[in-house]
Amino acid sequence: MFGIDNYNTLTWNGHVSNICKGVYKSLNQLKLYKSMLPIPLRKQLISTLIFPYFDYCCIVYNDLNAELNLK
């Protein structure tokens, strides 16, 4: 529902795992082009491709436990 994976267990484990997978995938793709991209462009790509994973619906993450919050 609306990009949040809560499933039927009412835990955040699946959603946090999906976020981690998406972030790692994006970071690995950016890493391939690291030497070809200037630093300002790399920063802009991180802001554009990575930060939205954390900003989207961040208000509902208030009840994450400490372990999931560290991920």
N, C-alpha and C positions, 0 to 999 in steps of 0.2 A: 504494500500500500504506500504510495507516494515515495518510493525509493527507500523505504525503511523495511528491513527484513527482520520481523519479530517472530514469525512462524506461530506455532500453536503452543510453544513452551513458555512464552512470555519472558524469555531471556534475551540478552543482547549478544550472545556468543556468535550466532550465525551472521548477524549484521556486522559485528566488529571484524570477523574473519573476512567477509566480503570486502570491507573497506581496506583492510591490510593487503589483500590480494590486488585490488585495483591500484593502490598506491605503489606497491612494489613493482607491478607491471609497468606503470608509467615511469617510475624512476629508472628502471632497467632500460627502457627504450630511450630515455633522455641520456643515459650514461653512454650509449653507443655513439652519440653525436657530440659528446662533451668537447672533444678537441676541435670540432668544426664550428662551434657556436660561441660567440662572444659572451662574456659574463652578463652584461645587461639583458641580453636575450634569454639566457638560461634562467635568470631570476624571474623574468616575465613569464616564461613557460612554467616554472614551478608555481607561481602565483595563479596562473590560469588553469593548469592541469591537476595540481596536487591539493592546494588549499580548499577548493570546493568540496572535496571528500569530507573534510573536517567541519566546514562551515554549514553544510546543508543540514537543516533540522538539529543544530547543535543544542538548542534549548531543551530538547527531549532526552538528552543524554545524561541528565542530572542524576539518575539513579544507577549509573554504571558502578560496578564494584572496582576496587583499587587495581586488580589485575587487568581488567579490560580497559580501564582508563589509561594504564601505562602503555598498552599496545598502541 
